[in-house]
Amino acid sequence: MKFLKMVKVGEIVIKNTGGNKMRVISIENSIAECVWLTESFNQSYFNLNDLVPISQYDSIFKDQHREEKIDKLLS
C-alpha cells in the first residue's frame, strides 16, 4: 500500500482500518493528537502511520482492493 502525503495539523483523517473522521490538533514525535465527535467529544493519540488523510482514503483502498483481485487471479 502506498501513502501519498504526510498528515498535517488541522487535517481531517481516518484510521487506516476505518472508523470515525477525526481532526488532527497536534503532532509530536510521529504521534498525532486527534479529536472527533460521536455522542460525545473524544480525544486520543495515534501513530501517524495508522492515519490516512480523508482525501486519500478512498483511493488507497481502491488500490488495495485492485491488488487483492490480481493476487487472487494469480493464485
Protein Blocks (a to p, Z undefined) as FASTA:
>chain_A
ZZfbdcdehiacddfkbpjddddfbdeehiacdddddfbccdddddfklpccfklmmmmm
mmmmmmmmmmmmmZZ
